[in-house]
Amino acid sequence: MAPVRTRSTDLARIRYVLAPALPAIGVGLVVLAVLFHAEITAAVGVWYSSTAYSHCYFVLPIVAWLAWDRRDRVFALRARPAPWAALLALIPGTAWLLAERLGIMEGRQLALIGFVWVLFLATLGPRLFRALLAPIAYLIFLVPFGGFVTGPLQNFTTSFTGIGLDILGIPNDINSFVIRIPQGAFYVAQACAGLRFLIASLAFGALYGLLMYRSNLKRALFMLMSLVVPVVANGFRALGIVVLGYYLGSARAAATDHVLYGWIFFSIVILIEIMIGLPFRDDLAPRPRTMPPPAEGKPGPRTGLIACGAALVAIVLAPLASRLLDWRGASRPPMVALHLRLPAGCAAAGGTTRPGLAVQNLVCDGQDVSVKVRVLPAGASPAKVVHAYTALSGTGVGGGEARFIPLRFKDAHPRRWTVVAHDNAQTLATGALWVDNRLVGSGLRTRITLARANLFGGGTPSVIVAFALKPATPWRSNVDAQRSQLTLERLIGAQQRLDDRIAGLPGWSGG
């Protein structure tokens, strides 16, 4: 007769079930944490700095609770390590290497979760892994993914608000993400795009589906609803704020504490999702009072460690390949200098030069301006090039949410420069990137070009030219900020035929 269940008997049976795998899982997770500490550090940094991913702190406790809630499914099983599963690590390994070469941190972090899945499969065995698939799969919400949809979400929210205002007959003018009504202007910032609501709603939808439904179709439909509802709801939230400003007669008064209003609204949306999904729930089977007889098995900790070792050997191939490619593409950058044409009101104020980087300091209209020229050798990884471009061009500067301001020049200019304005940090920054003798952006096409040169050789050095302005005194109004913007426009506008001078830099092939 099976023993009556208590908490202590449950824990004892779980220890028996996992005995062949626990040492291997512990060793494997520690090794993964060491090998991929950069991905883990970057993820935790995003959790801390962005409210859109605050829910990530709760993922591991939720995973542990989901695993405990499914303990009935594993009582009649026992871990049977499967070393053959280590071969599956080549799939996330390839994905990690491609993401690392292209400089896509989210891709590297998702591949790391794939490594964790392979580790669990190899050490637990297919049957036990399948029984615990839900909590293991939920680990994917540790990755702060989805930032790439911020722009489309801003576009949707702006368009939705504009359509709503037209229907309500409220006069409005929309330019980019700025919505103007007679009572003032509203800016649909990144924080207002709804990303924080969307990601949190998706994580909630997955958890709710796992708890309330046994049908995978119902789970998929509820998660789909969890994606659509917060996006539409955020559009109504933004529309409500603008309408409130119209009737209050002040845009500033309506926008006060709009983030707090957003979270209250989001809480209501979650309650609505629960109410919609509740009538379709599946009744769960009652928990048995006794446990089935334990599965007999020979596997011991040594078998689990063998499976873990095989998985780690397959996993480590990707970082080793990355190191080899970095070694191949490494070379000493040349000494560089870019002589600037200084407009009236600008004067040189010193500078420094070292291999691969030249810095020239200027004083323009009483404001400090630094101009940096960075040359990275041909074959440098896209991640290194894009990171340098991001840091120098201003998108990597902290100090609050960034505003993107296109600069306009009277004369023809090689590119349409866009300034990144950080109001809290009191800086304006912009930059340009040349790859293979062409002025490019930092998008996927550029990363693929750099990756091709990194993998197969060829190409030319990458050149970054960046301008950064910091006012002598803090901006007191938009007029002061616009004055700084005009100063930067005059300085960049004076640099005619910049492409030709970039191509003539030392170390640039064909120069």
QUIKAVEN-V892808 format. One record per run of one state. SS is the DSSP state (hx for helix, st for strand, lp for the rest). FROM is the first residue (numbers start at 1). TO is the last residue. If there is no record, write none. Layout:
# QUIKAVEN-V892808
SS:FROM:TO / SS:FROM:TO
This chain:
# QUIKAVEN-V892808
lp:1:3 / st:4:4 / lp:5:6 / hx:7:35 / lp:36:36 / hx:37:49 / lp:50:50 / hx:51:69 / lp:70:70 / hx:71:74 / lp:75:82 / hx:83:102 / lp:103:104 / hx:105:124 / lp:125:125 / hx:126:131 / lp:132:132 / hx:133:142 / lp:143:146 / hx:147:168 / lp:169:172 / st:173:175 / lp:176:177 / st:178:181 / lp:182:183 / st:184:187 / lp:188:189 / hx:190:192 / lp:193:194 / hx:195:212 / lp:213:215 / hx:216:248 / lp:249:250 / hx:251:255 / lp:256:257 / hx:258:278 / lp:279:289 / st:290:290 / lp:291:300 / hx:301:329 / lp:330:345 / st:346:354 / lp:355:356 / st:357:364 / lp:365:366 / st:367:376 / lp:377:381 / hx:382:393 / lp:394:401 / st:402:406 / lp:407:417 / st:418:422 / lp:423:426 / st:427:435 / lp:436:437 / st:438:440 / lp:441:443 / hx:444:456 / lp:457:461 / st:462:470 / lp:471:477 / hx:478:493 / lp:494:497 / hx:498:503 / lp:504:511
